[in-house]
Amino acid sequence: MFYVMVVVDDRMLGEWFQSHVKWNDYGFELVCVAKDGIDALQKLNQHEIDLIISEINMPKMNGIELLNTVKEYGKDTMVVYLTKKEDFSYAKHGLLLGAYDYLEKPVSIEKLCNLLKNAYEALKKKQLEKEKSKKLREKLELNLSISREKILYDLLRGKEVFSKLGGLISEYDIDISDRMVLVGLIEVGNFDATSKEWIKSGKLGELIKKIREVIHSISKGYENLICNTIDMDIGIIGVILQPVNENKMKKFEDLSNDFFEVISKEIKRNYNVRVTVGIGNIVSCPNDISLSYMGAKSALRHKYILGGNKIINISQFSGNNSRSLLYPVEREKILAEYIMAGDDRALKLAENTFDDIAAGGQDNLKRIAFATGQLIFNISHFIDIHYGFINKIYDFSEFTNINMSDFNSKEEIKAYFIKFVTSVLDVVKEYKPAQSNPLIKKACEYVLGNIEQDITLLSIAEYLNISKNYFCSLFKQETGYNFLEYVTKIKMEWAKMLLKEGNYKTYEVSEMLGYREASYFSRLFRKYTNQSPAEYRKSFQNQK
């Protein structure tokens, strides 16, 4: 069964489609009738639609614009036009843009039924091709994924069980046997400004490769250990250790700890970088290797409470302490994503996350302050990497540069953390409005990502492939802003940031914002702030 939406501004015609067409006889179900293009887009977000039958000449948004927007949404929906004879040129243009077919008005029930038969066959064929393509893609991905690193990666994450891998272990020269095993995670760097530059330049990848060579070189001096390494997340190397022979667990544990101590010292000595090692528990066989891996991840997260640049063994914590001290690294990413989506759930999640940190810190103010400061830094860092535009309109330094240990109570720390989350959330809501509308979201993201360009109504309409008038109306309707006022607002906020830095002259700021004349920029800035650029720069410098 395929689902249909009819889009007509003639109420009687809409009722005719509902009462006179036996949709089920042709494999279709009429889901809804929309009164115009904008109404159709709203209903398209509410229903799964396979076929749209739409008038081509409508007020507010014509059939061509509707087709373009449907494509913009990423929908693979079939479109059929209803058109008068004199509007055939529009229908022809629509066919060139990807419409399936058209029907002349007044609509002939016979021609409509023939069209539905053909449309059903075309949709069925497309559905079968999609399924065939999906199966082929899955088969190719399966074949490509069978590799040494992939096998180790899946073993660690529990996606594969050692006992079921059979000949793949030997085929890919993976030196793992059915005996005790321990996993350690080595994190290189601290993901500060230096680490960030390493990632951008590709130097971090080169460093990780060299460090893996160092690990294997050192392992040759440990005749009683078998060592496998694997690249995990950015800057993290997984190390899988096993005894050569079935030794006592305590002897294997001592040998492993010594191995990681030597590696840590050697990396620091040779490369002058911070090295934090998380060591999991020893498990009896490779079938349980994921448990050791999870223990190593948990140990590594303790750096946010205990500090990094050291070796942290999960076995040093009791079961209760291990659970309570865990730093909420997964929720940290979810919180950052909630914030950047303008989602109010971020506030509740922030409160719960802090409460867990406070409980994990066992009301030790120093630990709570350290972990919360790290959380603020990590969220800021995550947003900076994934949403780089935010630094042009928001200054994180107010929160990241403060010494959290100066607070006198956990209530003060919590209030400051919630203030940070609320502050960034408010900025996102103001500068990335209408997140639920993909067209407006894309327009805002384009502006935020191209602040330095001369953005006009024509350029944004061409980028979105829709008419200027329709975009203006939709943007105002969804955000409450005039589009050009929104662009100016974004540019002026970045101008304020640049002027605060005090490193740029007025004409340089004007050029960076894409304005051809500094005088025009100055007039806009004064209108926006009631100060000239020079006055604003001076007033801010006087506050320092």
C-alpha positions in Angstrom: 0.0 0.0 0.0 1.3 3.5 -0.9 0.1 6.7 0.7 -1.3 9.8 -1.2 -1.6 13.5 -0.3 -3.7 15.7 -2.6 -2.9 19.4 -2.6 -5.7 21.7 -4.0 -6.9 25.2 -3.1 -10.4 24.3 -4.4 -12.4 22.8 -1.6 -14.9 21.1 -3.9 -12.1 19.5 -5.9 -10.6 18.2 -2.7 -13.9 16.6 -1.6 -14.2 15.0 -5.1 -10.8 13.3 -4.6 -12.0 12.0 -1.2 -15.4 10.7 -2.3 -15.1 9.7 -6.0 -11.8 7.9 -6.2 -11.5 4.2 -5.1 -7.9 4.5 -4.0 -7.6 1.0 -2.5 -8.5 -0.6 -5.9 -5.1 0.7 -7.2 -2.9 0.0 -4.1 -3.2 3.5 -2.6 -4.6 5.2 0.5 -5.5 8.9 0.6 -4.0 10.1 3.8 -4.8 13.8 3.7 -5.8 16.8 1.6 -3.8 20.0 1.9 -5.2 23.4 1.0 -1.9 24.9 -0.3 1.9 24.3 -0.6 2.7 25.4 2.9 0.0 23.3 4.4 1.3 20.4 2.3 4.8 20.7 3.8 3.4 20.7 7.3 1.5 17.5 6.6 4.5 16.0 4.9 6.3 16.2 8.2 3.4 14.5 9.9 2.8 11.6 7.5 4.7 9.2 5.3 3.7 10.2 1.8 4.6 8.2 -1.4 2.6 10.2 -3.9 1.6 13.9 -4.0 -1.1 15.0 -6.5 -0.9 18.8 -6.5 -2.2 21.7 -8.4 0.6 23.5 -10.1 -0.8 27.1 -9.9 -1.5 27.9 -6.3 -1.2 31.0 -4.1 1.5 31.3 -1.4 3.6 28.5 -2.9 3.2 27.0 -6.4 3.7 23.4 -7.4 7.2 24.0 -8.7 8.3 25.4 -5.3 6.6 22.6 -3.5 8.5 20.0 -5.7 11.8 21.8 -5.0 11.1 21.9 -1.2 10.2 18.3 -1.1 13.5 17.5 -2.7 15.2 19.8 -0.3 13.7 17.9 2.6 15.4 14.8 1.1 12.0 13.1 0.5 11.8 10.6 -2.4 8.1 11.4 -3.0 6.5 11.1 -6.4 4.8 14.3 -7.6 1.9 14.5 -10.1 0.6 17.9 -11.2 -3.0 19.0 -11.9 -2.9 21.8 -14.5 -5.1 23.8 -16.9 -4.3 23.6 -20.5 -2.9 27.2 -20.6 -0.5 26.3 -17.7 1.1 23.4 -19.5 4.4 25.2 -19.8 4.6 25.1 -16.0 3.9 21.4 -15.9 6.5 20.8 -18.6 9.0 22.7 -16.4 8.0 20.5 -13.4 8.6 17.4 -15.4 12.1 18.6 -16.2 12.6 19.1 -12.5 11.6 15.5 -11.6 7.8 15.4 -11.4 6.4 12.0 -12.5 3.4 13.1 -14.6 0.5 15.6 -15.0 -3.3 15.6 -15.4 -5.3 18.2 -17.2 -8.2 19.9 -15.4 -11.0 19.1 -15.2 -9.8 15.8 -14.1 -11.0 12.7 -15.9 -11.6 9.7 -13.6 -10.5 7.4 -16.4 -7.2 9.2 -16.9 -6.6 9.4 -13.1 -7.2 5.7 -12.8 -4.7 4.9 -15.6 -2.2 7.2 -14.0 -2.6 5.5 -10.6 -2.0 2.1 -12.2 1.2 3.4 -13.8 2.3 5.2 -10.6 1.8 2.1 -8.6 4.0 0.0 -10.9 6.7 2.8 -10.8 6.6 3.0 -7.0 6.7 -0.8 -6.7 9.7 -0.9 -9.0 11.5 1.8 -7.1 10.7 0.0 -3.8 12.2 -3.3 -5.1 15.3 -1.4 -6.4 15.8 0.2 -3.0 15.6 -3.2 -1.2 18.0 -4.7 -3.7 20.4 -1.8 -3.4 20.2 -2.1 0.4 21.1 -5.8 0.4 23.9 -5.2 -2.0 25.3 -2.4 0.1 25.1 -4.6 3.2 26.9 -7.4 1.5 29.7 -5.0 0.3 30.0 -3.4 3.7 30.3 -6.9 5.3 33.0 -7.9 2.9 35.0 -4.7 3.4 34.6 -4.8 7.2 36.4 -8.1 7.6 39.8 -6.9 8.6 42.2 -7.3 11.5 41.4 -4.0 13.1 37.6 -4.5 12.6 37.7 -7.9 14.3 39.6 -6.5 17.3 37.3 -3.5 17.5 34.2 -5.7 17.4 35.7 -8.0 20.0 36.3 -5.2 22.4 32.9 -3.7 22.0 31.2 -7.1 22.4 29.8 -7.2 18.8 31.7 -10.4 18.2 32.4 -13.4 20.4 35.9 -14.9 20.2 34.7 -18.6 20.2 32.6 -17.9 17.1 35.3 -16.2 14.9 36.9 -19.5 13.9 39.5 -19.2 11.2 39.4 -15.4 11.0 41.7 -15.1 14.0 44.5 -17.0 12.3 43.7 -15.7 8.8 44.3 -12.1 9.9 47.3 -13.0 12.0 45.6 -11.9 15.3 47.7 -13.3 18.1 44.9 -14.0 20.7 44.5 -17.3 22.5 41.8 -18.8 24.7 43.4 -17.7 28.0 43.4 -14.7 30.4 43.2 -11.3 28.9 43.5 -7.7 30.0 42.7 -4.4 28.1 44.3 -1.0 28.6 43.5 2.3 26.9 46.3 4.8 26.3 45.1 8.4 25.7 47.7 10.7 24.2 47.4 14.5 24.8 44.7 16.4 26.6 42.6 17.8 23.7 43.7 21.3 24.5 44.6 23.9 21.8 47.8 22.0 21.0 46.0 18.7 20.5 43.4 20.4 18.4 46.1 21.7 16.1 47.6 18.2 15.9 44.3 16.8 14.7 43.8 19.5 12.1 47.3 19.1 10.7 47.3 15.3 10.8 50.2 15.2 13.2 48.2 13.4 15.8 47.7 10.4 13.4 51.4 10.3 12.8 52.2 10.5 16.5 49.7 7.6 17.3 51.4 5.5 14.6 54.8 6.1 16.1 53.5 5.3 19.6 52.0 2.0 18.5 55.5 1.2 17.1 57.0 2.1 20.5 54.5 -0.2 22.3 55.3 -3.2 20.0 59.0 -2.5 20.4 58.7 -2.5 24.2 56.5 -5.6 24.1 59.4 -7.6 22.5 61.3 -7.2 25.8 58.4 -8.9 27.7 58.8 -12.5 26.6 55.9 -13.6 28.8 53.4 -11.2 27.3 51.4 -11.2 24.0 50.5 -7.7 22.9 47.9 -6.5 20.3 47.2 -2.8 19.6 44.3 -1.1 17.9 43.3 2.5 17.1 40.2 3.4 19.1 38.8 6.9 19.4 40.8 10.0 18.4 44.1 9.9 20.3 43.3 6.6 22.1 45.2 3.3 21.5 43.7 0.1 22.7 46.2 -2.5 24.1 45.2 -6.1 24.5 47.6 -8.2 26.7 47.7 -11.9 27.4 50.2 -14.2 29.1 52.2 -16.5 26.8 51.5 -19.4 29.2 48.8 -19.9 31.8 50.3 -17.9 34.6 48.7 -17.1 38.0 46.5 -14.1 37.7 48.6 -12.0 40.2 51.8 -12.6 38.2 50.0 -11.6 35.0 48.6 -8.5 36.7 52.0 -7.4 38.0 53.6 -7.9 34.7 50.9 -6.0 32.9 51.1 -3.1 35.3 54.9 -2.9 34.8 54.4 -3.0 31.0 52.1 0.0 31.1 54.4 1.9 33.5 57.3 1.5 31.1 55.2 2.5 28.1 53.9 5.6 29.8 57.4 6.8 30.8 58.8 6.0 27.3 56.1 8.0 25.5 56.4 11.0 27.8 60.2 10.9 27.5 60.3 10.6 23.7 57.4 12.8 22.7 56.8 15.2 25.6 53.1 14.7 25.7 50.5 13.9 28.4 49.7 10.2 28.7 46.8 8.9 30.6 46.3 5.1 30.9 43.1 3.3 31.9 43.5 -0.4 32.8 40.5 -2.8 33.0 40.1 -5.9 35.0 41.7 -9.2 34.0 39.1 -11.6 32.6 39.4 -15.4 32.3 39.0 -15.7 28.5 38.6 -13.6 25.3 34.9 -14.2 25.2 34.7 -11.7 28.1 37.2 -9.3 26.7 34.5 -6.6 26.3 34.2 -6.5 30.1 37.8 -5.7 30.5 37.5 -3.0 27.8 34.5 -1.4 29.6 36.6 -1.4 32.8 39.4 0.3 31.0 37.0 3.0 29.6 35.6 3.5 33.1 39.2 3.8 34.5 40.1 6.4 31.9 37.0 8.5 32.7 38.2 8.8 36.3 40.8 11.3 35.1 38.1 14.0 35.3 37.9 13.4 39.0 41.5 12.3 39.8 43.4 14.2 37.2 45.1 12.9 34.1 48.6 12.2 33.0 48.8 9.0 35.1 47.9 5.4 35.2 44.5 4.6 36.6 43.6 0.9 37.2 39.9 0.1 37.7 40.8 -2.5 40.2 41.9 0.2 42.7 38.3 1.1 43.2 35.7 -0.9 45.1 32.5 -1.7 43.3 30.5 1.2 44.9 33.2 3.8 44.4 33.7 2.7 40.8 30.1 3.4 40.0 29.9 6.6 42.0 33.1 8.2 40.7 32.3 7.7 37.0 32.5 10.9 35.0 29.4 11.2 32.7 31.2 11.3 29.4 28.3 10.0 27.3 25.8 12.5 28.8 28.4 15.2 28.3 28.0 14.7 24.5 24.2 14.4 24.7 24.1 17.6 26.8 26.2 19.5 24.2 23.9 18.2 21.4 20.7 19.2 23.3 22.2 22.7 23.8 23.0 23.1 20.1 19.6 21.9 19.1 18.0 24.6 21.4 16.3 21.8 23.3 15.1 22.7 26.8 15.8 19.2 28.0 19.4 20.4 28.3 18.6 22.2 31.6 17.1 19.1 33.3 20.0 16.9 32.0 22.5 19.5 33.3 21.0 19.4 36.7 21.0 15.6 36.8 24.5 15.4 35.5 25.8 17.8 38.1 24.0 15.9 40.9 25.7 12.7 39.7 29.1 14.4 39.7 28.4 15.7 43.2 27.4 12.2 44.4 30.5 10.7 42.7 32.7 13.3 44.3 31.3 12.2 47.7 30.7 15.9 48.6 34.5 16.6 48.3 34.3 20.2 47.0 37.7 20.0 45.3 36.7 17.0 43.2 33.3 18.5 42.4 34.9 21.7 41.3 37.5 19.9 39.2 35.0 17.6 37.4 32.5 20.5 36.8 35.2 22.7 35.4 36.3 19.8 33.1 32.7 19.3 32.0 32.3 23.0 31.1 35.6 22.8 29.2 34.7 19.6 27.4 31.2 20.9 26.3 32.8 24.1 25.1 35.4 22.1 23.2 32.8 19.8 21.7 30.7 22.7 20.5 33.8 24.5 19.1 34.7 21.4 17.0 31.2 20.6 15.7 29.6 24.0 15.7 32.6 26.3 15.0 30.4 29.4 14.2 29.4 29.7 17.8 32.7 31.2 18.8 32.0 34.1 16.4 28.9 35.2 18.4 29.6 33.8 21.9 32.5 34.1 24.2 33.1 30.9 26.2 36.1 32.4 28.1 33.8 33.9 30.8 33.1 30.3 31.9 36.2 28.4 30.8 38.8 30.8 32.3 37.3 30.8 35.9 38.9 28.9 38.7 36.1 26.6 39.9 38.0 26.0 43.2 37.2 29.6 44.2 33.6 28.6 44.9 32.7 28.0 48.6 29.9 25.4 48.1 28.6 22.8 45.7 25.4 24.9 45.4 27.5 27.8 44.0 29.2 25.5 41.6 25.9 24.0 40.5 24.4 27.5 40.0 27.4 28.5 37.9 27.2 25.4 35.8 23.4 25.8 35.1 24.2 29.5 34.3 26.7 28.3 31.7 24.2 25.9 30.1 21.4 28.4 30.1 23.6 31.1 28.6 24.7 29.0 25.6 21.1 27.6 25.2 19.7 31.1 25.0 22.3 32.1 22.3 21.4 29.0 20.2 17.6 29.8 20.5 18.2 33.4 19.4 20.6 32.7 16.5 19.3 29.3 15.3 15.6 29.7 15.5 12.9 27.4 14.0 15.0 24.2 14.4 12.0 22.1 13.5 11.8 23.5 10.0 14.6 22.0 7.9 14.5 24.8 5.3 14.8 27.6 7.9 17.4 25.5 9.8 19.5 25.2 6.7 19.2 28.9 5.9 20.3 29.9 9.5 23.2 27.4 9.3 24.3 28.8 6.0 24.3 32.4 7.4 26.2 31.3 10.6 28.7 29.4 8.5 29.3 32.2 6.0 29.2 35.4 8.2 32.1 36.8 6.3 30.2 36.7 3.0 27.9 39.3 1.4 24.6 37.4 2.0 21.6 38.6 0.1 18.0 37.4 -0.4 19.0 36.4 -3.9 22.0 34.4 -2.8 20.1 32.5 -0.1 17.1 31.9 -2.4 19.4 30.4 -5.0 21.2 28.3 -2.3 17.9 26.9 -1.2 16.5 26.7 -4.7 13.2 28.5 -3.8 11.7 31.9 -4.7 12.8 35.0 -2.8 9.2 36.0 -1.9 8.3 32.6 -0.6 11.5 32.4 1.5 10.9 35.9 3.0 7.4 35.0 4.0 8.4 31.6 5.4 11.4 33.0 7.3 9.3 35.7 8.9 6.5 33.3 9.7 8.8 30.7 11.4 11.3 33.0 13.2 9.6 36.4 13.7 12.7 38.0 12.0 13.0 39.8 8.7 15.8 37.7 7.0 18.1 40.6 6.3 17.7 41.9 9.8 18.7 38.4 11.0 21.8 38.5 8.8 22.7 41.9 10.2 22.2 40.8 13.8 24.6 37.9 13.3 27.2 40.1 11.6 27.0 42.7 14.4 27.4 40.1 17.1 30.6 38.9 15.4 31.7 42.5 15.0 31.3 43.0 18.8 33.5 40.0 19.4 36.2 41.2 17.0 36.1 44.7 18.5 36.3 43.3 22.1 39.6 41.6 21.1 41.0 45.0 20.3 43.3 43.7 17.5 41.4 45.0 14.5 40.7 48.5 13.1 37.2 49.4 12.1 37.8 49.0 8.4 39.4 45.6 9.0 36.3 44.4 10.9 34.2 45.8 8.1 36.1 43.7 5.5 36.0 40.6 7.6 32.2 40.9 7.7 31.9 41.2 4.0 31.0 44.9 3.9 32.5 46.9 1.0 32.5 50.3 2.8 33.6 50.8 6.4 31.3 53.8 6.7 28.2 51.7 5.9 29.4 49.1 8.5 29.8 51.9 11.1 26.3 53.2 10.5 24.8 49.7 10.9 26.9 49.1 14.0 25.8 52.4 15.6 22.1 51.6 14.8 22.5 48.1 16.4 24.5 49.2 19.5 24.0 53.0 19.9 27.8 53.3 19.7 30.3 53.6 17.0 32.8 50.8 16.5 35.5 52.9 18.1 33.4 53.9 21.0 32.4 50.3 21.6 36.0 49.1 21.5 37.1 51.8 23.9 34.2 51.2 26.4 35.1 47.5 26.5 38.8 48.2 27.0 37.8 50.5 29.9 36.0 47.6 31.6 39.2 45.5 31.7 
